[in-house]
Amino acid sequence: MPRALASTPSLLLVRAAHPRQALVTAAALGTAAAVAGRPLREVGLVAVTVLVGQSLLGWADDLTDRERDARRRPDKPLASGRLDPGTVWFALTCAVLLVVPLAVANGRRAGATYLALLVVSAVGDRLLHARALSFVPWMASFALYPAFLAYGGWGGVGSPTPPTPVMVALAAALGLGVHVLLALPGLVHDHEEGEKSFPMLVALRTGTPRLLMLAGTWTALVVAAILIAGRTVGLT
């Protein structure tokens, strides 16, 4: 891709939204909705809702960590100054205005659950990012995904059936594994800045290679357990 094209504000804005994480999460939730037997239009609604929500979280994260990223990730659009913060704030505002009706379109309970998930993710990560309890917002937000899917529907009409406790617990466990895996690449910089997140504290005891193995194994086992639970106890 030509450098001039890669530096256009629209593509820089996409990069600031953490697109890989947003797309993977949207695809995973869309697939889960399909496996749960939801109609195709509802699967699409789930995926779009999650994609917008994850993009929102990505922009909020880069805005909050702009100074920190300037020291650690100067290649990022906001940290390098190639992307104006005002542009990101505008996109973030538009995403908030869009995600609310999208969430509610899944049903009132599902919509309230997903909006609560976004608040937990954004606020919890800001308050606990560099602390020993950094895993709490990740586990709490992931635990809300089964409820979002279970209560979901179409056109604002959702289902009254709650998720099974097993699926909620497994989703929370998955959040722990994802948190550790995503934190691993930045642990060296975290240590240099004196941060004491949960992954950092564990890595200081086990070493980063062993933590990678443990987190990868944990996450794989949890995913396998979710697949088994989906075929046995089910989502609802």
ROGUVO-614210 format. One record per residue (C-alpha): y, z, x; residue number from 1. Coordinates in nm, 4 decimals. Example, Ala and Ser with C-alpha at 12.3 -4.5 7.8 and 13.67 -1.06 7.14 Angstrom:
2
py -0.4500	pz 0.7800	px 1.2300	pos 1
py -0.1060	pz 0.7140	px 1.3670	pos 2
***
This chain:
236
py 0.0000	pz 0.0000	px 0.0000	pos 1
py 0.3435	pz -0.0918	px 0.1419	pos 2
py 0.5429	pz 0.2067	px 0.2649	pos 3
py 0.8401	pz 0.1206	px 0.0439	pos 4
py 0.6192	pz 0.1152	px -0.2647	pos 5
py 0.4507	pz 0.4421	px -0.1688	pos 6
py 0.7945	pz 0.6055	px -0.1413	pos 7
py 0.9182	pz 0.5112	px -0.4869	pos 8
py 1.0193	pz 0.8141	px -0.6996	pos 9
py 0.7492	pz 0.7454	px -0.9594	pos 10
py 0.4657	pz 0.7489	px -0.7057	pos 11
py 0.6124	pz 1.0483	px -0.5256	pos 12
py 0.6250	pz 1.2266	px -0.8609	pos 13
py 0.2572	pz 1.1471	px -0.9150	pos 14
py 0.1735	pz 1.2886	px -0.5717	pos 15
py 0.3629	pz 1.6082	px -0.6517	pos 16
py 0.1524	pz 1.6545	px -0.9655	pos 17
py -0.1636	pz 1.7217	px -0.7560	pos 18
py -0.3277	pz 1.4142	px -0.9141	pos 19
py -0.6805	pz 1.4597	px -0.7781	pos 20
py -0.7121	pz 1.8107	px -0.9165	pos 21
py -0.5534	pz 1.7012	px -1.2463	pos 22
py -0.7863	pz 1.4026	px -1.2870	pos 23
py -1.1006	pz 1.5962	px -1.1907	pos 24
py -1.0182	pz 1.8791	px -1.4316	pos 25
py -0.9340	pz 1.6393	px -1.7159	pos 26
py -1.2537	pz 1.4407	px -1.6551	pos 27
py -1.4640	pz 1.7580	px -1.6411	pos 28
py -1.3240	pz 1.8943	px -1.9690	pos 29
py -1.3510	pz 1.5549	px -2.1355	pos 30
py -1.7139	pz 1.5296	px -2.0249	pos 31
py -1.7830	pz 1.8825	px -2.1502	pos 32
py -1.6343	pz 1.7910	px -2.4884	pos 33
py -1.8536	pz 1.4803	px -2.5031	pos 34
py -2.1667	pz 1.6763	px -2.4119	pos 35
py -2.0776	pz 1.9272	px -2.6847	pos 36
py -2.0978	pz 1.6432	px -2.9352	pos 37
py -1.7287	pz 1.5932	px -3.0027	pos 38
py -1.6208	pz 1.2485	px -3.1364	pos 39
py -1.4730	pz 1.0033	px -2.8868	pos 40
py -1.1174	pz 1.0449	px -3.0152	pos 41
py -1.1421	pz 1.4226	px -2.9645	pos 42
py -1.2850	pz 1.3729	px -2.6161	pos 43
py -0.9822	pz 1.1576	px -2.5342	pos 44
py -0.7447	pz 1.4154	px -2.6808	pos 45
py -0.9011	pz 1.6917	px -2.4714	pos 46
py -0.8756	pz 1.4837	px -2.1533	pos 47
py -0.5125	pz 1.3836	px -2.2133	pos 48
py -0.4107	pz 1.7395	px -2.3016	pos 49
py -0.5681	pz 1.8758	px -1.9845	pos 50
py -0.4240	pz 1.5953	px -1.7708	pos 51
py -0.0703	pz 1.6710	px -1.8878	pos 52
py -0.1235	pz 2.0448	px -1.8506	pos 53
py -0.2602	pz 2.0140	px -1.4982	pos 54
py 0.0252	pz 1.7840	px -1.3971	pos 55
py 0.2671	pz 2.0423	px -1.5294	pos 56
py 0.1033	pz 2.3108	px -1.3173	pos 57
py 0.1127	pz 2.0855	px -1.0116	pos 58
py 0.4865	pz 2.0225	px -1.0438	pos 59
py 0.5555	pz 2.3909	px -1.1050	pos 60
py 0.3507	pz 2.4806	px -0.7974	pos 61
py 0.5357	pz 2.2375	px -0.5689	pos 62
py 0.8751	pz 2.3496	px -0.6997	pos 63
py 0.7904	pz 2.7150	px -0.6395	pos 64
py 0.6374	pz 2.6558	px -0.2954	pos 65
py 0.8941	pz 2.4053	px -0.1694	pos 66
py 1.0196	pz 2.6210	px 0.1198	pos 67
py 0.6677	pz 2.7360	px 0.2055	pos 68
py 0.5410	pz 2.3767	px 0.2038	pos 69
py 0.8293	pz 2.2702	px 0.4293	pos 70
py 0.6786	pz 2.4943	px 0.6993	pos 71
py 0.3143	pz 2.4109	px 0.6318	pos 72
py 0.2962	pz 2.0721	px 0.4556	pos 73
py 0.6108	pz 1.8754	px 0.5485	pos 74
py 0.4371	pz 1.5561	px 0.4321	pos 75
py 0.4549	pz 1.6638	px 0.0663	pos 76
py 0.7210	pz 1.4765	px -0.1367	pos 77
py 0.9340	pz 1.7789	px -0.2295	pos 78
py 0.8956	pz 1.9556	px 0.1028	pos 79
py 0.9986	pz 1.6448	px 0.2972	pos 80
py 1.3060	pz 1.5842	px 0.0822	pos 81
py 1.1847	pz 1.2403	px -0.0300	pos 82
py 1.1632	pz 1.3610	px -0.3892	pos 83
py 1.4614	pz 1.5234	px -0.5558	pos 84
py 1.3884	pz 1.8622	px -0.7203	pos 85
py 1.5931	pz 1.7551	px -1.0218	pos 86
py 1.3502	pz 1.4704	px -1.0832	pos 87
py 1.0572	pz 1.7097	px -1.0762	pos 88
py 1.2339	pz 1.9537	px -1.3074	pos 89
py 1.2950	pz 1.6685	px -1.5537	pos 90
py 0.9276	pz 1.5650	px -1.5392	pos 91
py 0.8200	pz 1.9270	px -1.5778	pos 92
py 1.0409	pz 1.9702	px -1.8852	pos 93
py 0.9039	pz 1.6507	px -2.0398	pos 94
py 0.5482	pz 1.7682	px -1.9696	pos 95
py 0.6149	pz 2.1015	px -2.1434	pos 96
py 0.7577	pz 1.9220	px -2.4472	pos 97
py 0.4543	pz 1.6927	px -2.4511	pos 98
py 0.1760	pz 1.9423	px -2.3870	pos 99
py 0.2707	pz 2.1670	px -2.6799	pos 100
py 0.2094	pz 1.9078	px -2.9550	pos 101
py -0.0935	pz 1.7750	px -2.7662	pos 102
py -0.2437	pz 2.1237	px -2.7502	pos 103
py -0.1715	pz 2.1941	px -3.1170	pos 104
py -0.3279	pz 1.8594	px -3.2123	pos 105
py -0.6585	pz 2.0091	px -3.0945	pos 106
py -0.6226	pz 2.2802	px -3.3617	pos 107
py -0.4054	pz 2.5893	px -3.3820	pos 108
py -0.6536	pz 2.8237	px -3.2153	pos 109
py -0.7461	pz 2.5707	px -2.9498	pos 110
py -0.3797	pz 2.4918	px -2.8891	pos 111
py -0.2824	pz 2.8573	px -2.8573	pos 112
py -0.5746	pz 2.9097	px -2.6197	pos 113
py -0.4761	pz 2.6205	px -2.3958	pos 114
py -0.1092	pz 2.7166	px -2.3857	pos 115
py -0.2118	pz 3.0731	px -2.2971	pos 116
py -0.4295	pz 2.9258	px -2.0220	pos 117
py -0.1291	pz 2.7446	px -1.8761	pos 118
py 0.0823	pz 3.0608	px -1.8838	pos 119
py -0.1925	pz 3.2640	px -1.7161	pos 120
py -0.2364	pz 2.9976	px -1.4476	pos 121
py 0.1343	pz 2.9572	px -1.3725	pos 122
py 0.2508	pz 3.3182	px -1.3931	pos 123
py -0.0643	pz 3.4782	px -1.2548	pos 124
py -0.0751	pz 3.2521	px -0.9512	pos 125
py 0.2922	pz 3.3157	px -0.8773	pos 126
py 0.2483	pz 3.6934	px -0.8893	pos 127
py -0.0908	pz 3.7229	px -0.7187	pos 128
py -0.1099	pz 3.4158	px -0.4943	pos 129
py -0.1029	pz 3.6076	px -0.1646	pos 130
py -0.2669	pz 3.9276	px -0.2885	pos 131
py -0.6190	pz 4.0644	px -0.2992	pos 132
py -0.6347	pz 3.9982	px -0.6746	pos 133
py -0.5532	pz 3.6281	px -0.6344	pos 134
py -0.8839	pz 3.5452	px -0.8052	pos 135
py -0.7811	pz 3.7104	px -1.1345	pos 136
py -0.5667	pz 3.4280	px -1.2824	pos 137
py -0.8270	pz 3.1715	px -1.1774	pos 138
py -1.1107	pz 3.3558	px -1.3477	pos 139
py -0.8991	pz 3.4372	px -1.6531	pos 140
py -0.7758	pz 3.0805	px -1.7004	pos 141
py -1.1210	pz 2.9261	px -1.6519	pos 142
py -1.2646	pz 3.1764	px -1.8990	pos 143
py -1.0327	pz 3.0296	px -2.1628	pos 144
py -1.1658	pz 2.6730	px -2.1269	pos 145
py -1.4776	pz 2.7349	px -2.3414	pos 146
py -1.2564	pz 2.8719	px -2.6212	pos 147
py -1.0300	pz 2.5668	px -2.5963	pos 148
py -1.3328	pz 2.3423	px -2.6371	pos 149
py -1.5071	pz 2.5549	px -2.9009	pos 150
py -1.2016	pz 2.5844	px -3.1273	pos 151
py -1.1010	pz 2.2234	px -3.0764	pos 152
py -1.0760	pz 1.9528	px -3.3397	pos 153
py -0.8476	pz 1.6695	px -3.4401	pos 154
py -0.5081	pz 1.6416	px -3.6042	pos 155
py -0.4360	pz 2.0123	px -3.5841	pos 156
py -0.7580	pz 2.1046	px -3.7617	pos 157
py -0.9907	pz 2.2942	px -3.5330	pos 158
py -1.3135	pz 2.4902	px -3.5600	pos 159
py -1.3351	pz 2.8649	px -3.6378	pos 160
py -1.6466	pz 2.9092	px -3.4235	pos 161
py -1.5868	pz 3.1036	px -3.0986	pos 162
py -1.7561	pz 3.0203	px -2.7681	pos 163
py -2.0687	pz 3.2013	px -2.6593	pos 164
py -2.0093	pz 3.4962	px -2.4222	pos 165
py -2.2474	pz 3.3382	px -2.1702	pos 166
py -2.0331	pz 3.0249	px -2.1408	pos 167
py -1.7148	pz 3.2322	px -2.1093	pos 168
py -1.8671	pz 3.4403	px -1.8288	pos 169
py -1.9981	pz 3.1338	px -1.6459	pos 170
py -1.6626	pz 2.9575	px -1.6760	pos 171
py -1.4918	pz 3.2627	px -1.5253	pos 172
py -1.7440	pz 3.2615	px -1.2405	pos 173
py -1.6703	pz 2.8932	px -1.1836	pos 174
py -1.2996	pz 2.9760	px -1.1579	pos 175
py -1.3766	pz 3.2168	px -0.8746	pos 176
py -1.5689	pz 2.9530	px -0.6813	pos 177
py -1.3028	pz 2.6861	px -0.7322	pos 178
py -1.0311	pz 2.9275	px -0.6194	pos 179
py -1.2072	pz 3.0008	px -0.2923	pos 180
py -1.2936	pz 2.6368	px -0.2220	pos 181
py -0.9365	pz 2.5185	px -0.2823	pos 182
py -0.7950	pz 2.8001	px -0.0678	pos 183
py -1.0165	pz 2.7314	px 0.2350	pos 184
py -0.8146	pz 2.4426	px 0.3899	pos 185
py -0.4992	pz 2.6549	px 0.4046	pos 186
py -0.6468	pz 2.9802	px 0.5339	pos 187
py -0.5226	pz 2.9283	px 0.8897	pos 188
py -0.1627	pz 2.8958	px 0.7716	pos 189
py -0.2125	pz 3.1849	px 0.5281	pos 190
py -0.3254	pz 3.4051	px 0.8160	pos 191
py -0.0266	pz 3.3029	px 1.0284	pos 192
py 0.2093	pz 3.4038	px 0.7473	pos 193
py 0.0345	pz 3.7349	px 0.6885	pos 194
py -0.0944	pz 3.6540	px 0.3408	pos 195
py -0.3830	pz 3.8650	px 0.2105	pos 196
py -0.5363	pz 3.6641	px -0.0714	pos 197
py -0.8927	pz 3.7256	px -0.1850	pos 198
py -1.0325	pz 3.4249	px 0.0069	pos 199
py -0.8451	pz 3.5382	px 0.3177	pos 200
py -0.9850	pz 3.8918	px 0.3005	pos 201
py -1.3389	pz 3.7611	px 0.2566	pos 202
py -1.2958	pz 3.5029	px 0.5351	pos 203
py -1.1832	pz 3.7745	px 0.7771	pos 204
py -1.5174	pz 3.9454	px 0.7201	pos 205
py -1.7503	pz 3.6468	px 0.7004	pos 206
py -1.5749	pz 3.3737	px 0.8943	pos 207
py -1.4504	pz 3.0495	px 0.7371	pos 208
py -1.7694	pz 2.8408	px 0.7893	pos 209
py -1.9867	pz 3.1038	px 0.6236	pos 210
py -1.7355	pz 3.1454	px 0.3410	pos 211
py -1.7430	pz 2.7706	px 0.2826	pos 212
py -2.1210	pz 2.7824	px 0.2579	pos 213
py -2.1154	pz 3.0848	px 0.0279	pos 214
py -1.8450	pz 2.9421	px -0.1982	pos 215
py -2.0127	pz 2.6013	px -0.2139	pos 216
py -2.3486	pz 2.7579	px -0.2989	pos 217
py -2.1898	pz 2.9891	px -0.5578	pos 218
py -2.0070	pz 2.7018	px -0.7259	pos 219
py -2.3145	pz 2.4773	px -0.7298	pos 220
py -2.5288	pz 2.7539	px -0.8817	pos 221
py -2.2679	pz 2.8285	px -1.1468	pos 222
py -2.2399	pz 2.4605	px -1.2392	pos 223
py -2.6199	pz 2.4435	px -1.2689	pos 224
py -2.6173	pz 2.7570	px -1.4856	pos 225
py -2.3489	pz 2.6044	px -1.7091	pos 226
py -2.5608	pz 2.2914	px -1.7554	pos 227
py -2.8669	pz 2.5009	px -1.8409	pos 228
py -2.6693	pz 2.7240	px -2.0762	pos 229
py -2.5223	pz 2.4180	px -2.2437	pos 230
py -2.8734	pz 2.2965	px -2.3285	pos 231
py -3.0014	pz 2.6384	px -2.4392	pos 232
py -2.7423	pz 2.8797	px -2.5825	pos 233
py -2.4809	pz 2.6062	px -2.6262	pos 234
py -2.1023	pz 2.6198	px -2.6238	pos 235
py -2.0690	pz 2.7904	px -2.9633	pos 236
***
